[in-house]
Structure formats: C-alpha cells, structure tokens
Amino acid sequence: MQQPTVNRELIHLAWPMLIAQLAMMANAVIDTAMAGRLTVIDLAAVGIAASIMATIQMSLVSVLMAVPPIISQMFGANRQADIGREVQQGAWIALALSLVAILLMCFPGPFLAISNLQPDVEIKVRAYLSVSAWGVPAAFALRLFFGFSTGIKRPHPVMLLNLLSLAIKVPLNAVFMFGLLGSPKLGATGCAVATSLDAWLIAALAWGWCLNNPNYAQFQLHRRIFAPDFAAIKEFLKLGIPIALTFIADLTAFTFMALFIARLGPVVSGAHQIAANLAALAFMVPLSLGNATSVLIGQALGANQPDRARDICWEGIRFGMLIATILCLIFCFAAPYIAAFYTTDMEVQKVAIPLIVMVGIYHLGDALQAVTVNALRGYKNSIVPMMIYTLTLWVLGLGGGIVLGLTDTLGAARGAPGFWLAAIASIWLVGCLMAFYLNRTSKKHCEV
C-alpha cells in the first residue's frame, strides 16, 4: 500500500466530516448570538438550557457512535443486505435512548438544583427544555443516519445536511424568537421551537432522500421492518456503551475543570473559556481524521485485510500528528494575537496568553488520543479505552488539576495553569497508552 493513497482516502473522508462538525458547533454560536439581542434573562436561559440539553443528548446519543465501525466492517465484507437490518436495530436503540432523553429534559430538576437559578431564569430554562424534547427523536434519527452514511464512506450527505441545518436555523430563530412573519415573540423558548423544527426537517429530508435513492437500494433499508433483535442489540451495546462512558468521562472532566477554575474569579474564568474554546475547535480536526481512520480500518477488517488496517492506523496517526504540530506552532507563536481577537480586556489577555500556549501542547496529546481511540473503535474495541480514559482523565487530569491549581501541596497554587498542566499530562498519557494498545491490537489481528 502506498502512503499517498491512504492519505488521499483519509482526506476524502475527513474533510466533509470536519465541515459537518464545525457546522454543528456554529449552530450553538448562532443561538447564543441571537439570544444576546433579547434580554439578559433570555441569554442566560438559552446558555444554561442548551448546556443541559447538550449534556443529556450527547451522553446518550454517543452510544450510536458504535454505528460507523459496525457498518464499515459489514460494508468491507460486502454484506450490504445485512446493513439494512443493522440500521433498523440501531433505530430501535435510538428510539429507546431518545425516550430517556425526553424524560430527563421534561423533568430537569436534578440539573437545575445544581445550578441554583433565579426563578425567572428557571422558568425559561424549563420551557426551553420541554419544547426541545419534541425534537429529540429527530436528533437521534439524524445521528443514526450520519453514522450509517459515514460507515459506508458517504460523508458528503452528512456535510450538506449539516450546512443546510445551519442555513435554516437563522430564519427559524428569527421567526420564533423575535416574532417575525406574524409569529408570537417567544424569546428563549422560540429558540427551542426553531431547534426542534430544524431537527425534524433535516431528519425527514435525510431519511426520505436515503430511502428513495437508488444508490442505497442495495442496503435494503425498507425491505421490511425488523422487530428488535435482542442478541444484535446486545452486541451493539457492548461496543456502544463503553464508547458513551468514554465520552462522558472526557466531557465531565472538562466540565468540572471549568467549574473549579470559576472559583478563581471572572478574569481567570474568562481566560480559561478562551483556551477551552480553542481546544474544542482544534479537536474537530483530529476527531474528523479519527472518524475517517475508524471507517477505513473497519472496511479493511471486513474485507479480511488486517495488514492494510494496521497500515491505516499508523498513517492516520502520522497525518494527525503532522496537522497537530502545525496548529501547536500557530497557538504558541500567535498566542497574543489570538487572545486579542477574543477579548479587548488586557487583564484577561494577560492570563489567556500562557494558557493558549499550553493549549498548543495539549492539542498534540489530544490529537494522538483522538486518532488512536477512534482507530480502536474500528477494531470494535472500546472497553479498555473506557477504563484508561476514566482513570486517567479523572484521577490525573481533574484530581491533579485541583492539587496543582487550588492547593499548596506541590508548591504555591498555580491557578488555571495548574489545571492545564495536569490536563496536558493526562491527555498525553491517554494518547501514549492508546497508541501502545492500538499497536498491540492491530498486531494481534495480523497474526490471526
């Protein structure tokens, strides 16, 4: 296998996924920006409710991250007829998960108890979540379609649908938030109405197009409706639940890091938000590349080509680390300019500049773990990564951050830099352990 060929395949799959991920992030930015033109109460309600909704939905929908590796192995083995059956089993799982999400969003008491909101904000948050719950089944159906399309190496529909979703979100928000075209002015709740309608429109378009496209006929998606196959669902969940728990460990460690840093005051918290936003944006690149690597590995394994799968692993890592190095250098040398772009507050800039440099170093480890953990998912291996993530990110990352950032145990408390030092150590350790385990796993498949 020639390296340029693999790199071209990775790029062909990764760039539409990257644009799709950025479009999804832009949706949240649009909601915040448009809510900012309403009252402070509406802005706060949108921010808080969207965070609760994202936590609930992403924690549950991440189970469906098992779809691409499962489908890609079937696709590589030319089991097209079985793919339709597997997608239908995924639909049953998505339906069950969406019902849990709806229940949590309609009764968000535990989440609101943590926030201790003002009564007027809480009323709007509850209204936002209850309205958004109507769009949950569509959001989960979309995730299933995205996983299916990615698994069969067709990421372009995913990209186009996410861009279309982004394009219609602005007018939908305008109509329901600001009361245009004769609609009542609903404020923050209008944003939730727009989100639900957007999800249903895109989901209907995605599956309507898929079911009527002759190029998808080979998968026999609507040959007949299969009842839940609990053996197949059990196999799906054996891969999907550890993936979800891995995601939750990563999400919660980062969330609690922000909460602890908030104790250090608004200046430090603001600087950390800049650094965290940069880390999240940069992460989209190795995440997309990792997803592409996972799909190609799954297809190679399905075609009984373990040597090719192993080559794809290392090409994905090399390519990912090359891009990560470039981004790291940009963050290190352009930190003052990046900080100035985010804020005009000189105090926040002063604190943010060293954090941005640390984000660059952090991103190198983040890129390594993103590609390797997704490559392992291509091998349908998710339990060991879950254990490594949970222990490392929570104990070394968050625990170490508390020790270095807030206590004098290992010298004077370092504040936000202490948290980022611990985060760097933990993410690098995760990346190295994942690479070691990936090497062992891929070699074992070659020896069979």
C-alpha angles and dihedrals in degrees: 000000000000118000096227090057093054092045091051090051091049092049092045090056100033104051097060089047090051092052090046091052093048090049089054091051090048090058090064091047090053092051092051094045094050093044087054088067090061126060125310087248091056092047092051092045093052092048095048097040093046090051092051092045092048092049093051097042098041093046090055102033091052086078085072090062083089089072100079097052092044094047094042093056091050090047092050090051091051092242093142095150091055091053092069090053092049092049090053091052087050088053091057090051091047090051092052092046092048091054090054090049092050091051093051093046094048091049104035095157097126092051093047092048089061092049096048091206130193110261095248092050092046092053091055093044091053091048091049093051095045092051093044089054088072089065097049098093089052092048091052092046088054092051089053091051091047092051092047094049092046091050092056092047096254104122096147095082088053091053094047093047092050091049090049090049089053092048096053095041094076097055092041090052091047093052098048103029097044100027099244124167092027095302118138114259103252101170113195091001089056089060089057091049090052092048093052094046091047091053094049094046093050094042092051091048093047098050095035090055092043096050093048098042112104090212089066095047091095090069092059093217094166100032087115137323112266120214116234109290103207094195091055091043090051091053090047092051092047086067100029102050096055089047089053092047090050090053092047092051090053094044097047095045090055093043094052090046088060092046093052092046088052087070089068093068139266096289094055092039091052092050090050091051089056091051093045092049091052091048090051093048093047090047091064090073100057090036091059091044090048091052090051091048091051093052094048091047091050092050092047091051091046088054089050093248104132093160090057090048090054092049090051089053094059096039088054091050094046093048093045094049091049091056091042091054091054092050091046091055091048091052093046098048099033098042096116092050093046091050090050090051091056099043143006092208105111094204092054090046091053092054094040098053098071090041090055090053088051090050088059091056091042091052093060090060091039091055092049093052094042094056096039097047091049091047088054089052087057085061088049089245115139110133100076092045089052091054093046093048095048096048097039101042095042102038103033098022106041097019092046090047091055091049095046097036105039108021139057093226094113099025131301115345108268099202117207094353088058091057092048092048089055091044090052092050093047097046092047090050091049091049094050093046091048091050091049092048092045090052090051093046096047092046091050091054090051091053095053 
